[in-house]
Amino acid sequence: MNGTTVLTEKWPVLGRHEQAAVEDGQAALDRLLDRLADTPTPSGPTPRDLDLPTTARLLPLVDVRQGGAGTTPR
């Protein structure tokens, strides 16, 4: 089971833009974030109001495997 499968099983009701961000990678995620830049956060200001630098980038998503230190990867 890959990360996309886990995400879509955990949150099966995603809009088309959110689904594209999960399935299509960084470009779709960037488009989604741009669409949401003027959507208020729970505390009120929008991400654009928070004045993040235009050079701010998200960290890349990577596949994470569960296991303790010293365990053999599957």
N, C-alpha and C positions, 0 to 999 in steps of 0.2 A: 504494500500500500504506500503510495507516494504522498507528499505533502499536500498536493492539490486535492487528492481524494479525501484526505483527512479533513481539510478545510470545508469542502463541499458537503461532507457527511455531517460535520458538526454544525454548520450554518447552511442548511439546504435552501433557504429563501434569500438569495442574493439577487439584486437587480442586474440588468445586463452589463452596466459599467463595472460593477463590483466583480461580477463573474469574469469579465474580460481581464480585469486586473489580476485575478487569481490564475487564470489559464494562460494569458498571453504575455506575461512578464513585465519588465520594467517600463517599456513605452506605454502600455495600457495603464499601468499604475501611475505614471506621471500624468497621463491625461485625466485620470480620476482625481488625483490630488489637485490639479488645476481647476477642475469643475467644483471641487469642495472648498476652494480657497476663500470664497465669500459666504460659506455656510457657517452660522454662529456655532461656537463650541458650547458645551453645557454651561460654562461660566459667563457666556455672553459675547466676547470678542470673536471675530472671525480669524482664521489663520493669517489672513492678509493684515488684519488689525494688529496682530502680534508682532508684525514687522520682522519676520525672519529674513535673513540675508538671501538674496536671489541665488547665491552660490550654495546654499544649504542643500544637501542631498541626503536621501535615506540610505541606510546601510543595505547592502545586497541581502536578499533572502537566501539562506542556505538550508540544505537538508540536515536536520538534527536527528540524531539517533539516541535513544534512551539507553542508559547503562552506567554503571559505576566506574570509578577509576580502575584501570587495569583489566577491564573486561574486553573480550575479543569482539571486534565489530562483526555484525552479521553479514 
